[in-house]
């Protein structure tokens, strides 16, 4: 029996071990996350392992609920020590779950702890981790994991006062206009206030969005992002869109969809003109437990994947932009893995379109393996942009190690079988783990 979470975890061949060793210490470019830039600037510390792990991690919250933990210990008023104890209690049930890997990797990489977490070891692990945490701040974690670039996710009204360079890490904003494209009246009012441009008309809204995007670009923004539970329909044109916008408070769901699609076409054109990367995250079904949404709010573990996703709509969207020379570099993420082969073939039709990392529920051992193999079969794997955290936790940089191990294992399997040259594998590992995304973002 192998050592528990030893140095060769997830590496099943000698070739895999060799390939992993060559990339494990590469710098990290985290091109999509939800980290708080204010905490980076303030160089936040953490008083307790429970705070580090359970302060905002909906993955853990969801697992705890599935194992019967009362909400008081999930998002309630219980202490972080008590929440941690509940997480440790249910942890042995998470066989094969990515949380099992991430948690044990975080213990090993950050704290040097290789004991299995459980109710019997919980207090000893917490005591040892807390002793180490007393000397750890955000800057120490960024330095340990060699985080070179962080792209936070920011609303267009954000002041961007806390972005900049901290040590060896550049922290840059990402433009995410979901609230405005979703026609949230509060967001439209905030946008008008911060831009100084009225948003009572469609032309005003577009001018205000352009104003804020240029502000973002001036503050180092290279990337946009859209979190969507819909995909765009054909562009209705300026005249129809202006009429819809004028009566936006009384639109049907279909009319709102048409208007939001028009706005997505508009901002995509802005991105192309500024040489930016556009990210599209879709196939989500948000807040399906309405009772719990009313109790604990959004981003708390009650989102699921869509059962059906009409990815054909993306073809029309991308092709329309492309015909006019207005298609920006684009990265596609689907929460439903059944869509990945179609998206891979789509990326072959539009060379500046890439498939993103295995996202959210797919960020598992088998989900990442499946994503790698789909990319290999239907695209050119060597052009992949690799890993990102998509996380609110500074401990989550262990996920890059998780990904690099899985990638090395998949590629190593082909090398061992005599199906892929080791020299080619070495170059591909470097490119996927670091080189490609750096070039793609123009860093």
Secondary structure as UniProt FT lines:
FT   TURN            4..5
FT   TURN            7..10
FT   HELIX           14..23
FT   TURN            24..25
FT   STRAND          28..30
FT   HELIX           37..42
FT   HELIX           49..54
FT   HELIX           58..66
FT   TURN            67..68
FT   HELIX           71..73
FT   TURN            74..75
FT   HELIX           80..91
FT   TURN            92..93
FT   TURN            95..96
FT   HELIX           98..111
FT   TURN            119..121
FT   HELIX           122..133
FT   TURN            134..135
FT   HELIX           138..144
FT   TURN            145..146
FT   STRAND          147..151
FT   TURN            156..157
FT   TURN            161..162
FT   STRAND          164..166
FT   TURN            167..168
FT   STRAND          169..172
FT   STRAND          174..175
FT   HELIX           178..181
FT   TURN            182..183
FT   HELIX           185..195
FT   HELIX           202..218
FT   TURN            219..220
FT   STRAND          223..227
FT   HELIX           238..246
FT   HELIX           248..250
FT   HELIX           253..273
FT   TURN            274..275
FT   STRAND          277..282
FT   STRAND          284..285
FT   HELIX           290..296
FT   STRAND          304..305
FT   HELIX           312..323
FT   TURN            324..325
FT   STRAND          329..334
FT   HELIX           337..339
FT   HELIX           340..349
FT   TURN            351..352
FT   STRAND          353..355
FT   HELIX           360..362
FT   HELIX           365..378
FT   HELIX           381..383
FT   HELIX           394..397
FT   HELIX           398..416
FT   TURN            417..418
FT   HELIX           422..430
FT   HELIX           431..435
FT   HELIX           436..441
//
